Amino acid sequence: MKVFNWNNIRLVLMFSLVIFLFSFTSKRNSKRKLIKSEVVFIGDNSLFLKNETVNKLLIENNPNAKTIRKDRLDLNKLEQVLNAQEMIEKADVYVSIDGVLKAVVKQKTPIARVFNDEGSFYIDSEGDTMPLSANFTARVPLVSGEINKKNNKDLFKLFKIIYDDAFLRKNIIGIQIMPNGSLLMQNRNYNYQIDFGGMINIDRKFQNYKAFFQKVSLDSSLDKYKKIDLRFTEQVVCTK
């Protein structure tokens, strides 16, 4: 019985000591001052933003951010500031044990570049707009013509299909939206034009195009064509 009591007392003492050390360490750590800030980009290595731009956003509301105490830093507010940046998809901000303010940033992914009366901008992988960057130009299809509430969902679906397909992403470099809603596309390596027609049966039309391209490229006759017509889902009509 005595042994049992002693063991219980020892466990209580050890547990109390752990709580005391944890509380002491946490309190002392919270009063530490930040020594520097650090930005980590994840995902694509192509940087639309500079580290300096993100760092500026981190400290613009805290002029003395590098010397402020950790417990006086509003991390949620900093994350909101970064997530409001037009080129950032998601940002996580935290402070490391050694006093480094870190921002882990995922940039938006452009899948098409639009030219219209409003200027030029990207459409990202979530269907939102994204400004151009002075640091890097994405290699995505150039889109001209009117994008409106009536066609934007179908166009986004089309852009996403092209971006997610390795062949189409490499092959399709331009999309022209005609006044009647039909699409004309340009190919990267050949002079022919692709008449895609309206935005119906999109997957089937692209399957037909890939099958045609694979078959005709074997006999090196792609240079002879001026137009590839995909409007009819049962066949591909070519014009020389």
N, C-alpha and C positions, 0 to 999 in steps of 0.2 A: 504493500500500500504506500509506504514511504517513497519507494522508487517511482511509483506511478505519479505521485504528487510532485516530486522533484523534476521529473521529465516534463510535466505540464508547466511548471514554473519556468523551466529553461526555455520551452517553446514560446511562452508569452514574452519573456525577456528578449529573445532573438527577434520575434515579430515586432516588438516595440522599437528595437534598435533599427530595424530595416525601415520602419515608418519614419523614424526621426531622421535617419540619414537621407532618405528620399526627399522629405520635406525641406531639409536644410539645403540639399543640393539644388532642388527645384527653385527655392527662393533665391539662392545665391546666383543661379543661372539666369533667372528672369531679370536680375538687376545688372547683368553684364551689358556692356555697350557693344553695338555692332562694329565690326572692324572693316567690313567692305561689303559690296554687293556683287552678285555674280548671276549671269544669264546663261541658261542652258537651252538650246534649241533641240527639239526632238522631231523625228520624221525626216522629211526631205532635206537634203543638205543645201539646197538652193535658198539663200537667205534674201527674202524681200525686205527684211528689217535689219538694221545694224544693231549690234549690242548696245551702242551708245544711245540709240533711240529708246530702247526698252529701259535702260538704266535711268534715262532722263524721266521717263514716266514713273519709275519707282520712287524717285526722290523729289519730284516736282511739288508734292504736297508736304514734304518733309525735308526742308532745306538742309537740316543737320542729320539726315537719315543714317549716315555712317557713324555718328557718335551718339545716337539716341539709345535709350535703354530698351532692351528687348520687350519688356512687359508694357511699354508705352507705345508699341508699334501696332497699328491696326492692319493686320494682314488681309482681312476680308475687303477692306477698302482698297488696298493695293491691287488685289485680284480684280476687283470691279473696274478699276482704272485701266488695267491691262486688257481685260476682256472687251472693253469698249473700243479698243484700237481696231481700225478697219481691216488690218491684215492679220490679226490674231484670232485663231479659232478658240483656243483654250489656254489658260494660264493658271499655274499653281504657284503660290508664293509661300515660303516658309523660312524659318531661321534655323540654321544648323547649331549643334551644341557649341561649336567653337566661335559662334558669333558672326556667321556669314549669312547675309540676306540673299536668298536664292530665289530666282524666278525660272520655273520650267515652262517653256513656251512652245506651243504647237501652232504653227502658222496655218492660215487657210490654204486650200489647194485649188488653184485655178484650173478650170477645165475648158474654158473658151474665152476668147477676147473679142469684145463687141466694138464695132465702129458705127456710130449713128450721129444724129443731130446733137445729142447731148455730150458728145465727145467719145472717149475710148475708156473702157474699163473691162475688168475680168468678171466672169461668172464662176463662182467657186463650187466645190463639190456638194454644198448644201443648198445650192440654188440662190444664194445671196450675191450681191454685187461686191466687188473688191477693187480698190483703186490700183493703178499701175504703180510699179516700183522703179525708183531711180537706180536701184542696186542690181536688179536682175529682171530679165524678160523671159516669161514662160513660153515654152514651145508648144502652143495649143492652137487649134483652128481659129482663123480670123473670120469673124461673123459680121456681115453687113446686112442692112435692111431693118425693118421695124420689128421690135419686140414689144408686145403689149400684153394686157391681162388675158386676152383671148388665146394667145399662142405660147405664153412663157412656160407653162407646165410641160407642154409637148416638146418644146425646144430644149428645156432642161433635160428631159428624158433622153432626147437624141444626143445631146452633148455628153451625158453620163455614159451612154452606151459606147460612144466613140472613145472616150477616155479610158474606160475599163477594158477595152479590147486592144491588145498589143498591136495587132495588124492595123486596125482602123486608126488608132492613135498615131501610128507612123505614116499612114497612107493619106489620110484626109487632112488637108492644110487650110481649106477655105470653104465657107458656107455662105451663099447669098440667098437671102429671103426675098422672094419675088412678091410683088403687090397682091397676087392672087393666093399667096400662102405656100406655093410650091418652092422647092429648094433646088439650087444648083450648087454642086460641090466641085472643088478642085483637088487634083491628085498631086502628090509631092514630086514624083519622078517622071511623069508622063504628061503630054499636052492635052489629053482628052478631058472633056467636061462630063460630069456625072449628073444626069437629070434624075433627081430622086423623087420628084413629084411631091404630093402632099404628105403630111406626117401621119400616115396610116400604115399598118403592117411594117413598122420600122425594122423589127428583128428579121422578118422574112426577107425584106429587101437587102439588108446587109449580108444575110446568109447567101443570097443569090450573087451578090457582088463578089464576095470572097471566093465562092466556088468558080465564078467566071474568071477572076483574076488568076487563081491557081492553075486553071486549065490552060488559059491563053498564054500565060507567061512561059510555059514550057516550050512553045514554038517561037518565042520572041517576036510576036506579032502585035504587041500592045502599042508600039509606036505608030501603027497604021490607022488607029482609030481616033476620031475627033469627038465622038460623043458616045457615052454609055447610058442607055435608058433603062432605069430601074422601076418605072411607074407601074409596070405590069408584073404582078407577083409570080406569075407562072413562067415568065421568060425574061431574058435579058436581051434587049435589042441594041445592036451596035451600028454606028454609022462611020464609014471611012471618009 
